[in-house]
Each structure stands twice: as C-alpha cells, then as structure tokens.
Amino acid sequence: FPRHVNNVYLLLEPGSSVLIDCGSGTRSSTRDLDLGFAVARAVFAEEVHFEQLDWCVVTHAHIDHFGGALRLREKSRARLAVHELDARVLACFDERLVVASKDVDIFWRRAGVPDEDRRRMLDAYGSTKRFFRSVEIDRALRDGDVLGPGYRIHHTPGHCPGHVCIQAHDALF
C-alpha cells in the first residue's frame, strides 16, 4: 500500500520504552519508523533507539499494525505483546493465511465472482501478506493486565477480536 499511513506511538518514561504497534513492515513503514526515532532523538532529546525498546504492544491483528514484528524480533530486544484473542494470528500466521484465503475464496465463489476475477483478487489479497511469517509472542494480554510502568490494557473488541486500548496513567491512547 504505497503511502499508507499507520499510527505508531512511542511511550517513554524513565527506564521504560514501549512501542504501540510496529507498522506494516513494508519498506516505507520501516523508513518512517526509523525517522520517528530520529525525530525523538533530535527534536525531543530522547536518547531512544529501536534496538533498545523494552516492549511492543500490538493493538490488534491487522498486518498494518503488526507486520513490522519480524524486524522488531530481528533488530531489537523488545518483547512482543498482543491480546490473547489475536495472539494466534501472529504466532500461527502461515496457517492463518491459508485458512483465510480459502474462506475468502469460498465467499467470493458463493457470491458469484467469476473464476478469473477470484484468482486475481486472491493474488492481490495474499500479496500484502506473503512477506510476513509467524512470530513468537512473549505475552498474551488480557483485559486489566498491566504492562511496563503501569500501562493498563483494556480489551475493546470489535475491529478485531483482540483489539486493545492502552491506558497510561489517567489518559487513554
């Protein structure tokens, strides 16, 4: 998705750095994430680096929010957390892609979409996901859990079964 914008947040407190979502993992997302860290250092004088993150909380299991988890695993020490209802999407992604592609194909077939159109749409569907592979989760979150220096997890299903919001002290993000 060229020029796709996704919100990624960085929560910094003394002794704690928590990334909220890790982007899509695409080249432009990675570039923009690196730029965000450079801005935090240059403009806000925060000596923060991607490689030294403590945690990354994935707010929900859509690839534009967790696709960067592979890079996170390879390049940082961050532990990865996601709600227990979305954890399987990241931890068993290869299986999920097979099952979801089959289900989408069945839906389109029943809806009367011609074979050639279905093949083209399935290829487009899979093309945005083939660069990701399953990744180990460090913590499966539940409603009310506390992470880092007191960030409370609120389970807010709807957009995804495991969608969460993070409450940092008295503010909701």
Disulfide bonds with the S-S distance in Angstrom:
none
